[in-house]
Each structure stands twice: as C-alpha cells, then as structure tokens.
C-alpha cells in the first residue's frame, strides 16, 4: 500500500460526517453536546462531548465489547453474535441521543464493517432499524483521524502514532501539527487469531507486515503514541507491575526497556488475577497476549525512545477535523480551565486577576511553568461548593484525575499540590503522598509557593487584589514586599497577614507590608 502525505484539509470526503458545522464561529469557547459512535472490530462505543471547544469533556461514554470482527479473517463475514450485540447497542445509543436531545449521532465504522462481505448489508440494517448512518472509512482515513485525535491531546505531538483495533493496526506520522505518511495493516488480535501454525507463524506474520510498515512510514521516530483499547490494557498492566501511583492512562509515559519487561511479565501472570487487580474486562484481556506480540515487534522495529499512551483517537479526531485553525492553535489545558472557571467558580474572571497579582513573585519562568500557573489560578475556586474541610482533597483529586489534555502526569501532580495548598498549609500525612513521588523536592516547593500565593491573593480582596496592593520579591533583601493601597490597609487584617506570612515562610523570605502614609 502506498502511503499518503496529507494535511487535515486535504481529504474532504468524510468532512461532512457531522452533517453540520460544529464550530461556525472560530472564536467560540464552548461546544454544545455532540454525539459520536465508533463501530470497531472489537467494541462499539458512544461518546457525547460537551464543554470547552478546544478540549471537550466526556458528558456521556458507553462501550459494548461486541466482537463484531471476531472470526472475520476466517469467514469473511461479521461475527453473527457480534452483529446482534452491535445492533442492540446502536439501537440503545440512538434512543439515548434522542433522550439527550443532541440530534443525529455521527457514526464511523472501521475495519470489520469495511472488510466484511456482509458489511454493506449491516450498514443498511443499522440505518433501517436505528436511523443511524454508518460512515465506513478506509485504513488510511482511520489512521488520519486517529492521528488528529492525538493532536487534540498533544497539539505539538511529533512522532509515530499507532492505533490498534480488533482487525487492523494503523500507523501515521505526526509533525508540525500535520498528519504525514500513513498506512494500515492486518495486525489486529482478531486477525492474528486466525493465523495457523501457532506463535511461530504469528511472529513471522507480524514481522513481515512490520517490515513493510517501516518502509512505508519510515523509522527514527523518537516518540511513539499508542491509541486503542489493547494498548491501554497493556499500559494499565505496566502501571500494576511498577506500582505506579496515578492510574490515569492518558499521557502515561513508558520507556521501551521497561515496557519490554512488562511484556515478559504479562506472559507469566495468571489472567484472572490480572483482571481482578486492574479491573480490565475479560474480553479485553483475552486479546492482550497477541497485542503484546505486536507491541514487542513494534518497539524492536521502530526503536522509539519514549512511548506515550493516548486516550484520544478517532472520535476526538472527528472533532479536530471540524476545528478551524484558530481553535486548533489554542492551548487545550487553558481552554478547559477557562471553561471550568466560567461554569464552576464563584467569580468567573477572577483567576486572570489573581495570576496577574501573584506573577511578580516568580520572576522569569519557563513557558511550561507559566501555563501551569495560569491553569492553577483559573481552577483555584472551582471546588468551592465542597465542604471546607475537604476542599483541598477535592481540588487535588479533580485536577490529577480530570479529563484534561496537554497535561503530563508530573504536571497534574504539580497542579494538584498547588491547589491543595490553596486551601491547606500543610500536605504532610496526606493520603496523596504516594503521588508526590512524581515530583522532585524543588518542584514540590514551587507548587507549595504557588498554592500559598493563591491562598493569600484569593482572600485579600473580593473583586481584584490589585485594588488592595501590589506584590514584589526583592532579591537583594530576600523579602516579599506587599505595597498596600489605602483600601488595602483596611483589608490587611490578621487572617490576611497570617496567610501572607505563610507565603513568605514557604519562600524562605521576609514578609514586608508597606502601609501608605
């Protein structure tokens, strides 16, 4: 198969899958509920997106492991039981969509329906019984949409994406926010089940296709982005082997050497025990050994230096397809935090003022740290409805486990620690202590300082802390200077003074309040 080099605008054939534009206004900050269904070889999933336009959240998410493509390589037809289960799921999804008043669902079907002799018949049956129209896409298009899904989560992703389904595996190259060469292969676990001759023949089959893929999309990609349920199941097992403290699969990063050890470890474990420990479904775990064979050869062939897990794929790629360039260029993290502030905080818009107030304390910071400071200030008040005794826990839990894009695991914990200290002076003895290990001592200190700066600024004045005073750090005297306005002098009561002193102590600096004459 000849790979194609494309940009997201080059393929217009399936761009009308939604039937209407989702983003009429490029300046829009939010998207109303949008339903997408992905009919794959193994699972049928419905997702309803809502919230920030650049970083949509999952309003509703349901999956049925229908096994539509099981046995396809042998029979050339969809699995009869899989057809029944998939059709039942699609009937339910159509009714759910009507109940949510979200309009027609956008339905995409991949390898099983496109390859099966009775695929067209199944399409007609689905439309007749549910009113849903299945848009069947080819392997190259599947690779492109999956790659665009990765761009939803990583706007600057560069490397190779690999999307594994039940009957196929797609590769695509990402760079410069564009999808480059891409290709497809019959390396899904259902297909491998039909390879006769046992493990030896399966390996030969995998290596033959892997060599062709290497010629097609090239090697030398430093990062490998994994998309698909089988890859996520393996990543969850890697977490289990390493006793990793944060069980969020999106942006979970692995080194090839450690992942290869996990693949060896999986082969020695009791499947029932693994299922009990990780909560992975039996249907998914059944495919893991074959997926592990493919992943081992993928690593050996392409030699990536870093392997990242993406929870985003075709469904998110369909949204990205519709985004104008202006929207694509926005930071998904900041957009999600802005939306959270607008919908969950007491004083929407205060986060920007808070950031401006505390920013002089930190001097020049890296762009990565600057965006985390902005995000923390936007989120600082979004758990205010929680009982005061538990706000520090709620905000830590929310940010470390939130469905947010463009946020690495250490960054999640940094934000969590900062927001914890927004409500609480000390973090010692916290049930979150295992997660603190993802940060170094200096990062923990910086997060604490940020949190205590927000803790002071958030209560110093109601509408804008700049009306009450101005913060500065004096490097020569190692002091924090708070220059008060006349109004600020009245607001600087004993609670404010105590929080100001706590901030200074975290910075190991002298607190200095300058009162107007």
Backbone torsions as a table, in degrees:
resi	resn	phi	psi	omega
1	UNK	NA	130.8	179.6
2	UNK	-82.4	123.8	-179.8
3	UNK	-70.6	154.9	178.6
4	UNK	-115.4	138.8	173.8
5	UNK	-102.6	118.1	-172.8
6	UNK	-137.0	160.7	165.0
7	UNK	-107.7	163.4	-177.7
8	UNK	-57.0	-20.8	-177.4
9	UNK	-89.1	-7.3	-172.6
10	UNK	-75.5	-30.2	-176.1
11	UNK	-105.1	105.4	-176.1
12	UNK	-98.4	-7.1	-170.0
13	UNK	-59.3	-41.4	-175.4
14	UNK	-103.5	13.2	-174.9
15	UNK	-74.6	-12.0	179.0
16	UNK	-97.5	19.2	-176.4
17	UNK	-59.3	-30.6	179.1
18	UNK	-79.4	-16.6	178.5
19	UNK	81.2	-14.5	179.1
20	UNK	-157.5	153.7	178.2
21	UNK	-66.2	138.4	177.5
22	UNK	-89.3	-26.1	-173.6
23	UNK	-126.9	72.3	179.3
24	UNK	-61.0	-35.6	-176.7
25	UNK	-109.4	111.3	-178.8
26	UNK	-60.1	-18.9	-179.8
27	UNK	-90.2	0.9	-178.3
28	UNK	-61.2	139.7	-179.9
29	UNK	-100.7	-17.2	-176.2
30	UNK	-134.4	156.6	176.9
31	UNK	-123.4	136.5	176.1
32	UNK	-75.6	170.2	-171.7
33	UNK	-57.4	130.7	-178.4
34	UNK	-130.0	126.8	-178.6
35	UNK	-103.8	133.2	179.5
36	UNK	-130.5	137.2	176.2
37	UNK	-121.8	132.3	179.2
38	UNK	-114.2	110.8	180.0
39	UNK	-97.3	96.9	-177.1
40	UNK	-100.6	-178.5	-179.4
41	UNK	-71.4	-29.1	-177.3
42	UNK	-107.2	-46.8	-175.4
43	UNK	-122.5	157.9	171.3
44	UNK	-122.7	119.8	-173.1
45	UNK	-128.9	139.5	173.7
46	UNK	-114.5	130.5	176.4
47	UNK	-128.0	134.3	172.8
48	UNK	-113.4	119.5	-179.2
49	UNK	-93.4	150.6	177.6
50	UNK	-157.8	163.6	172.2
51	UNK	101.2	-143.3	-175.5
52	UNK	-60.2	132.5	-174.5
53	UNK	-62.2	-39.2	-176.9
54	UNK	-83.1	-18.5	-177.9
55	UNK	-140.2	67.5	-173.8
56	UNK	-62.5	141.3	177.3
57	UNK	-94.8	163.1	179.9
58	UNK	-88.7	103.0	176.8
59	UNK	-72.5	-36.0	179.2
60	UNK	-149.1	142.1	-175.5
61	UNK	-151.2	117.1	179.9
62	UNK	-140.1	137.2	-177.1
63	UNK	-130.9	139.3	173.1
64	UNK	-122.2	124.8	178.4
65	UNK	-82.1	79.1	-171.5
66	UNK	-75.9	-29.0	-177.6
67	UNK	66.9	38.4	-175.7
68	UNK	-59.3	-33.5	-175.9
69	UNK	-99.3	8.2	-179.3
70	UNK	-67.7	126.9	-179.5
71	UNK	82.8	2.3	-177.1
72	UNK	-60.0	-40.5	-177.6
73	UNK	-62.9	-28.3	-177.9
74	UNK	-87.0	-42.2	-173.5
75	UNK	-99.1	-22.9	-175.9
76	UNK	77.7	5.4	-177.5
77	UNK	-129.5	161.0	177.0
78	UNK	-65.4	147.2	178.8
79	UNK	-63.6	125.9	-176.1
80	UNK	-57.3	-46.5	178.4
81	UNK	-66.7	-36.1	177.4
82	UNK	-63.7	-38.4	176.7
83	UNK	-60.2	-45.9	-179.7
84	UNK	-61.3	-46.0	-177.2
85	UNK	-68.2	-41.1	179.7
86	UNK	-64.6	-44.8	-179.4
87	UNK	-63.7	-40.3	177.4
88	UNK	-62.2	-43.1	179.0
89	UNK	-63.6	-41.2	-178.8
90	UNK	-68.4	-34.8	174.5
91	UNK	-60.6	-46.7	-179.8
92	UNK	-62.2	-43.9	-177.6
93	UNK	-62.7	-40.2	179.4
94	UNK	-62.9	-39.9	178.4
95	UNK	-69.2	-39.6	177.6
96	UNK	-60.9	-41.7	-178.9
97	UNK	-61.8	-41.3	178.2
98	UNK	-64.3	-40.3	179.4
99	UNK	-65.1	-30.6	178.5
100	UNK	-87.2	-7.6	-180.0
101	UNK	56.3	49.2	-178.2
102	UNK	-107.5	5.0	179.3
103	UNK	80.9	-173.9	-176.8
104	UNK	-62.0	139.6	174.5
105	UNK	-77.0	145.0	172.3
106	UNK	-92.6	119.8	-173.9
107	UNK	-117.4	125.4	179.2
108	UNK	-118.3	131.4	177.2
109	UNK	-114.8	142.5	-174.4
110	UNK	-115.4	-135.4	-163.6
111	UNK	-54.4	-46.4	-174.0
112	UNK	-60.1	-51.0	-176.6
113	UNK	-70.1	-36.2	-177.7
114	UNK	-73.5	-27.2	-176.1
115	UNK	-94.9	-20.8	-174.0
116	UNK	-77.0	142.7	177.8
117	UNK	-62.4	-32.1	179.6
118	UNK	-97.6	17.3	178.1
119	UNK	-60.3	-49.4	178.2
120	UNK	-60.2	-37.9	178.6
121	UNK	-64.2	-40.9	178.6
122	UNK	-63.6	-40.7	176.8
123	UNK	-56.9	-47.2	-178.6
124	UNK	-64.4	-39.6	180.0
125	UNK	-63.8	-44.2	179.5
126	UNK	-59.5	-46.2	-177.6
127	UNK	-66.6	-38.5	-178.3
128	UNK	-67.5	-38.8	-173.5
129	UNK	-92.1	-24.0	-175.4
130	UNK	-121.9	-16.8	-174.6
131	UNK	80.6	2.1	-178.8
132	UNK	-90.3	134.6	178.1
133	UNK	-101.4	120.9	179.1
134	UNK	-84.8	122.6	173.3
135	UNK	-92.3	107.9	-178.2
136	UNK	-87.2	125.1	-177.1
137	UNK	-113.4	150.8	179.2
138	UNK	-83.5	176.4	-174.7
139	UNK	-62.9	-39.5	-179.8
140	UNK	-65.4	-39.3	178.7
141	UNK	-69.1	-37.8	176.8
142	UNK	-61.0	-42.9	178.4
143	UNK	-62.9	-41.6	-178.2
144	UNK	-65.2	-45.4	-179.0
145	UNK	-66.7	-38.0	177.2
146	UNK	-63.3	-41.4	178.3
147	UNK	-63.2	-39.6	177.2
148	UNK	-65.8	-32.9	175.2
149	UNK	-62.1	-39.5	176.4
150	UNK	-62.4	-36.9	178.6
151	UNK	-65.5	-25.5	174.4
152	UNK	-62.2	-40.8	-178.3
153	UNK	-87.0	-32.9	179.9
154	UNK	-127.2	89.8	-176.9
155	UNK	-58.5	-28.8	-177.8
156	UNK	-108.4	24.9	-178.8
157	UNK	-59.1	135.1	175.8
158	UNK	-137.2	124.8	-179.5
159	UNK	149.1	-150.9	-175.3
160	UNK	-115.6	128.2	174.1
161	UNK	-100.9	143.6	178.4
162	UNK	-131.4	117.5	-178.7
163	UNK	-111.4	115.7	179.6
164	UNK	-107.0	133.4	174.5
165	UNK	-118.6	-162.7	-179.5
166	UNK	-74.2	-36.5	-175.2
167	UNK	-115.6	-10.1	-177.9
168	UNK	-145.3	165.3	174.0
169	UNK	-137.1	127.7	-177.8
170	UNK	-111.9	146.4	174.1
171	UNK	-123.7	146.4	175.4
172	UNK	-151.6	147.2	179.5
173	UNK	-97.4	133.8	177.3
174	UNK	-116.7	138.2	176.1
175	UNK	-173.7	138.9	179.8
176	UNK	60.3	33.6	-179.0
177	UNK	59.8	26.4	177.8
178	UNK	-129.7	153.1	175.2
179	UNK	-92.5	125.7	-179.1
180	UNK	-101.5	-134.5	-177.8
181	UNK	-58.8	143.8	-180.0
182	UNK	-149.8	155.9	-178.1
183	UNK	-157.8	165.6	-179.6
184	UNK	-129.4	160.9	-177.9
185	UNK	-152.6	157.4	178.2
186	UNK	-88.0	54.0	-175.0
187	UNK	-108.5	22.1	172.6
188	UNK	-73.5	151.9	-177.4
189	UNK	-56.4	-36.9	178.6
190	UNK	-60.9	-40.3	178.8
191	UNK	-66.1	-41.1	-178.1
192	UNK	-66.5	-28.4	177.1
193	UNK	-61.1	-25.1	-176.3
194	UNK	-92.4	-3.0	178.2
195	UNK	-76.5	120.3	-177.2
196	UNK	-81.9	152.8	176.6
197	UNK	106.0	4.2	175.8
198	UNK	79.3	-163.8	-172.9
199	UNK	-61.8	-36.7	-178.5
200	UNK	-60.6	-46.1	179.4
201	UNK	-71.0	-34.4	176.7
202	UNK	-62.2	-44.4	178.9
203	UNK	-62.8	-41.6	178.5
204	UNK	-62.5	-40.9	178.0
205	UNK	-62.8	-45.6	-179.8
206	UNK	-63.0	-46.2	-177.1
207	UNK	-65.1	-36.3	178.6
208	UNK	-62.4	-47.0	179.8
209	UNK	-71.7	-33.5	-179.4
210	UNK	-66.2	-38.4	178.4
211	UNK	-63.7	-41.3	177.6
212	UNK	-64.3	-41.8	178.4
213	UNK	-62.4	-38.1	179.5
214	UNK	-62.9	-39.4	177.3
215	UNK	-68.1	-32.5	-174.4
216	UNK	-76.3	-47.1	-175.3
217	UNK	-108.2	-5.0	176.9
218	UNK	82.1	160.2	177.8
219	UNK	-113.0	-173.7	178.9
220	UNK	86.1	15.2	178.0
221	UNK	-84.0	122.4	-175.5
222	UNK	-69.6	-34.0	-177.8
223	UNK	-115.4	141.3	175.6
224	UNK	-120.3	123.1	179.7
225	UNK	-104.1	122.3	-176.6
226	UNK	-99.6	127.6	179.6
227	UNK	-124.5	134.6	176.2
228	UNK	126.7	150.5	-174.5
229	UNK	-62.2	-37.4	-180.0
230	UNK	-65.8	-39.4	177.5
231	UNK	-66.1	-40.7	-179.8
232	UNK	-65.1	-35.9	177.6
233	UNK	-63.4	-40.6	179.1
234	UNK	-67.8	-40.1	177.8
235	UNK	-62.3	-39.9	178.4
236	UNK	-63.7	-35.9	176.7
237	UNK	-69.5	-34.4	175.4
238	UNK	-62.9	-41.4	175.5
239	UNK	-59.2	-42.6	-178.8
240	UNK	-63.4	-45.2	-179.1
241	UNK	-62.5	-38.1	-175.3
242	UNK	-94.1	2.6	-178.5
243	UNK	53.5	45.2	-177.8
244	UNK	-71.3	135.0	-169.7
245	UNK	-80.5	-19.7	-174.8
246	UNK	-113.5	108.3	-173.9
247	UNK	-91.0	57.5	173.4
248	UNK	-114.8	117.9	-173.0
249	UNK	-76.8	-33.8	-178.0
250	UNK	-64.3	130.6	-178.2
251	UNK	65.9	20.1	170.3
252	UNK	-70.6	126.2	-173.6
253	UNK	-110.0	136.5	-178.9
254	UNK	-130.6	149.3	171.7
255	UNK	-95.4	144.3	-175.9
256	UNK	-54.1	-41.8	-177.4
257	UNK	-62.1	-44.5	179.4
258	UNK	-67.2	-37.6	179.6
259	UNK	-66.9	-38.2	177.0
260	UNK	-62.7	-36.2	176.1
261	UNK	-64.3	-38.5	178.6
262	UNK	-65.1	-39.4	178.9
263	UNK	-63.1	-37.9	174.5
264	UNK	-65.0	-41.9	-177.1
265	UNK	-64.9	-39.6	-179.3
266	UNK	-58.9	-41.3	-177.6
267	UNK	-65.0	-15.6	-177.8
268	UNK	-103.2	-1.1	-174.2
269	UNK	-96.9	156.4	173.9
270	UNK	-78.9	124.5	-174.7
271	UNK	-60.7	-42.8	-179.2
272	UNK	-62.4	-37.4	179.4
273	UNK	-68.4	-41.1	177.8
274	UNK	-62.6	-40.5	-179.8
275	UNK	-63.0	-42.1	-179.0
276	UNK	-65.4	-37.9	-176.8
277	UNK	-75.0	-35.0	-172.0
278	UNK	-107.4	-13.5	-178.3
279	UNK	74.2	13.9	179.1
280	UNK	-75.4	139.6	-177.6
281	UNK	-67.0	153.3	178.7
282	UNK	-61.6	-39.5	-179.9
283	UNK	-62.5	-38.0	179.8
284	UNK	-73.2	-43.9	-178.3
285	UNK	-64.6	-28.8	179.0
286	UNK	-60.7	-29.6	-177.6
287	UNK	-90.9	-11.3	-174.2
288	UNK	-61.0	-44.5	-179.2
289	UNK	-56.9	-42.0	179.0
290	UNK	-71.1	-39.4	176.2
291	UNK	-62.3	-35.0	178.7
292	UNK	-64.5	-37.9	175.8
293	UNK	-59.9	-44.3	-179.6
294	UNK	-65.5	-43.3	-177.6
295	UNK	-64.7	-38.5	178.1
296	UNK	-60.1	-44.9	180.0
297	UNK	-70.3	-32.7	176.9
298	UNK	-61.4	-44.6	179.2
299	UNK	-66.3	-44.6	-178.7
300	UNK	-64.4	-35.5	-176.6
301	UNK	-77.3	-45.5	-171.6
302	UNK	-99.2	-13.7	173.1
303	UNK	49.8	52.1	177.9
304	UNK	-70.7	155.8	176.5
305	UNK	-91.8	-23.6	-179.5
306	UNK	-142.4	141.7	-179.8
307	UNK	-124.4	121.0	-175.8
308	UNK	-117.4	140.6	179.4
309	UNK	-95.0	132.3	176.5
310	UNK	-114.4	128.1	173.4
311	UNK	-84.8	-5.3	-178.5
312	UNK	-100.7	140.1	179.8
313	UNK	-151.3	-130.9	-173.4
314	UNK	-57.3	-44.7	-175.5
315	UNK	-60.6	-46.3	178.2
316	UNK	-70.4	-31.0	178.0
317	UNK	-63.0	-32.9	176.5
318	UNK	-65.8	-36.2	176.1
319	UNK	-67.8	-44.8	-179.7
320	UNK	-59.6	-35.2	178.4
321	UNK	-54.0	-36.6	-174.8
322	UNK	-89.2	-13.6	-175.7
323	UNK	-71.7	130.4	171.8
324	UNK	-68.5	161.3	-176.2
325	UNK	-56.7	-36.7	-178.9
326	UNK	-61.6	-38.1	179.5
327	UNK	-74.4	-40.9	179.0
328	UNK	-59.5	-31.3	-175.3
329	UNK	-75.7	-12.5	-178.9
330	UNK	-73.9	156.7	178.9
331	UNK	-80.2	117.6	-178.2
332	UNK	-58.7	-37.2	-179.5
333	UNK	-64.7	-49.6	-177.7
334	UNK	-64.7	-38.6	178.7
335	UNK	-63.7	-41.2	178.7
336	UNK	-65.3	-38.8	180.0
337	UNK	-69.4	-38.4	176.6
338	UNK	-61.0	-43.3	-179.7
339	UNK	-64.6	-41.3	178.9
340	UNK	-62.3	-41.5	179.4
341	UNK	-64.8	-43.7	-178.9
342	UNK	-60.7	-35.5	-171.6
343	UNK	-101.3	-16.2	-171.7
344	UNK	-126.8	-12.0	-175.7
345	UNK	-93.6	164.6	179.0
346	UNK	-75.3	-36.8	-176.2
347	UNK	-128.3	79.6	178.2
348	UNK	-54.1	133.5	-177.9
349	UNK	100.7	-16.5	-178.4
350	UNK	-69.8	-30.1	-177.5
351	UNK	-57.2	-40.0	178.5
352	UNK	-64.5	-40.8	179.3
353	UNK	-68.2	-38.3	178.0
354	UNK	-63.1	-42.6	178.6
355	UNK	-62.0	-43.7	179.2
356	UNK	-63.1	-34.5	-178.4
357	UNK	-69.4	-43.4	-174.9
358	UNK	-89.6	-15.7	-174.7
359	UNK	-54.6	-39.2	-178.7
360	UNK	-60.4	-18.9	179.0
361	UNK	-69.2	-22.9	-167.9
362	UNK	-103.4	-9.1	179.1
363	UNK	61.6	-148.0	179.0
364	UNK	-78.6	127.7	178.2
365	UNK	-126.6	162.5	178.2
366	UNK	-68.8	156.6	175.7
367	UNK	-55.9	-36.4	-179.8
368	UNK	-64.6	-42.1	179.5
369	UNK	-71.7	-35.6	180.0
370	UNK	-60.2	-43.6	-178.3
371	UNK	-68.5	-33.1	176.3
372	UNK	-67.8	-36.7	175.9
373	UNK	-63.7	-44.5	177.9
374	UNK	-60.5	-46.7	-178.4
375	UNK	-60.8	-44.2	-178.8
376	UNK	-61.6	-42.7	-179.4
377	UNK	-66.0	-36.0	177.7
378	UNK	-67.8	-31.0	-176.1
379	UNK	-93.8	-4.7	-165.6
380	UNK	-60.3	-22.6	-173.9
381	UNK	-120.0	12.8	-171.8
382	UNK	-80.4	-5.8	176.4
383	UNK	-112.6	24.5	-173.5
384	UNK	-64.7	-23.3	-180.0
385	UNK	-75.9	-14.2	177.3
386	UNK	-69.1	152.0	176.2
387	UNK	-54.7	135.5	-175.9
388	UNK	-51.7	-33.2	-178.2
389	UNK	-70.0	-16.4	-174.5
390	UNK	-120.4	7.2	-178.3
391	UNK	-62.0	-39.3	-179.3
392	UNK	-62.8	-34.8	177.9
393	UNK	-73.9	-41.8	-178.0
394	UNK	-61.9	-44.1	-177.3
395	UNK	-70.4	-35.9	177.2
396	UNK	-64.5	-48.0	178.5
397	UNK	-59.4	-45.1	-176.4
398	UNK	-58.4	-48.2	-172.9
399	UNK	-79.1	-32.4	-179.1
400	UNK	-76.3	-24.0	-178.0
401	UNK	-114.5	5.8	-176.6
402	UNK	-68.5	153.0	174.5
403	UNK	-82.3	73.7	-179.9
404	UNK	-116.7	143.8	179.9
405	UNK	-98.2	168.5	176.4
406	UNK	55.9	43.6	-176.9
407	UNK	-145.7	108.5	-179.8
408	UNK	-72.1	167.2	179.9
409	UNK	-62.6	-46.6	175.5
410	UNK	-59.9	-35.9	178.0
411	UNK	-66.6	-36.9	175.7
412	UNK	-59.4	-45.7	-178.1
413	UNK	-68.9	-37.8	177.0
414	UNK	-58.6	-48.2	177.7
415	UNK	-62.2	-40.9	179.8
416	UNK	-60.9	-44.3	179.4
417	UNK	-65.8	-42.2	178.9
418	UNK	-60.2	-45.0	-178.4
419	UNK	-72.3	-31.0	173.8
420	UNK	-58.6	-46.9	-179.1
421	UNK	-74.7	-10.6	171.7
422	UNK	-64.0	-28.8	-176.9
423	UNK	-115.8	-9.8	-173.2
424	UNK	-147.7	136.0	-177.9
425	UNK	-69.2	-45.1	-173.2
426	UNK	-110.6	146.3	175.9
427	UNK	-112.9	-0.4	-178.0
428	UNK	-65.8	143.2	-179.1
429	UNK	76.5	5.0	-178.8
430	UNK	-71.9	147.7	175.5
431	UNK	-68.0	-9.7	-179.3
432	UNK	-88.4	-0.2	-172.8
433	UNK	-53.7	-37.5	177.8
434	UNK	-57.3	-32.6	-179.2
435	UNK	-74.2	-23.9	-179.6
436	UNK	-62.6	-19.3	-179.1
437	UNK	-66.2	-14.6	178.1
438	UNK	-76.7	-7.6	177.4
439	UNK	-118.3	152.3	173.5
440	UNK	-82.7	169.0	-178.9
441	UNK	-56.8	-40.5	-178.8
442	UNK	-69.9	-36.4	176.9
443	UNK	-66.1	-38.9	176.9
444	UNK	-63.0	-41.5	179.6
445	UNK	-64.4	-42.7	179.6
446	UNK	-64.1	-38.6	177.8
447	UNK	-65.9	-40.2	178.2
448	UNK	-63.2	-43.0	178.8
449	UNK	-61.3	-45.0	178.5
450	UNK	-59.8	-45.1	-179.3
451	UNK	-62.5	-42.3	-178.8
452	UNK	-73.8	-27.5	173.4
453	UNK	-66.8	-42.0	177.0
454	UNK	-66.6	-37.8	-179.4
455	UNK	-60.4	-40.5	178.2
456	UNK	-74.0	-51.1	-175.1
457	UNK	-63.4	-32.8	-175.8
458	UNK	-68.5	-26.8	-178.2
459	UNK	-108.5	-6.0	-176.1
460	UNK	-64.9	-43.1	178.3
461	UNK	-146.2	150.1	-171.8
462	UNK	-73.6	-51.0	-172.4
463	UNK	-95.8	-37.0	-179.5
464	UNK	-159.5	113.6	-179.1
465	UNK	-62.1	-22.2	179.0
466	UNK	-65.2	-23.8	176.5
467	UNK	-68.9	-21.5	-175.4
468	UNK	-101.9	-22.1	-178.6
469	UNK	176.7	179.1	-178.6
470	UNK	-135.2	131.9	179.9
471	UNK	-94.9	148.1	174.3
472	UNK	-156.3	151.0	173.7
473	UNK	-109.2	124.8	179.7
474	UNK	-98.9	105.4	-176.2
475	UNK	-66.7	-34.2	-177.2
476	UNK	-64.4	-39.5	-178.5
477	UNK	-103.8	1.0	-175.9
478	UNK	48.0	55.0	-178.8
479	UNK	-132.3	151.5	172.2
480	UNK	-99.1	121.7	-176.8
481	UNK	-106.6	126.8	176.0
482	UNK	-114.4	104.4	178.5
483	UNK	-88.6	110.4	-173.3
484	UNK	-86.2	145.0	167.3
485	UNK	-83.6	173.4	177.7
486	UNK	-60.3	-40.5	177.6
487	UNK	-66.7	-39.8	-179.1
488	UNK	-63.7	-32.3	179.2
489	UNK	-61.1	-35.5	177.8
490	UNK	-74.9	-27.9	-179.8
491	UNK	-82.6	-17.3	-175.2
492	UNK	-82.7	67.2	179.3
493	UNK	-80.9	-171.3	-171.9
494	UNK	-69.4	-32.5	177.6
495	UNK	-69.3	-43.7	177.3
496	UNK	-61.7	-41.6	179.9
497	UNK	-63.7	-39.8	179.3
498	UNK	-64.8	-39.7	-180.0
499	UNK	-72.2	-33.0	175.7
500	UNK	-65.2	-41.9	179.2
501	UNK	-66.9	-37.8	178.5
502	UNK	-64.6	-39.4	176.0
503	UNK	-62.0	-45.9	179.8
504	UNK	-61.8	-39.7	179.6
505	UNK	-63.8	-39.8	178.5
506	UNK	-63.4	-33.8	179.0
507	UNK	-85.8	-2.9	-176.1
508	UNK	55.3	44.9	-178.0
509	UNK	-127.7	167.9	178.6
510	UNK	-91.3	127.8	177.2
511	UNK	-79.7	134.2	-178.5
512	UNK	-137.8	111.0	177.0
513	UNK	-97.9	123.7	-178.4
514	UNK	-102.5	110.1	-175.3
515	UNK	-89.8	136.5	-179.8
516	UNK	-65.3	145.2	-179.3
517	UNK	-80.7	NA	NA
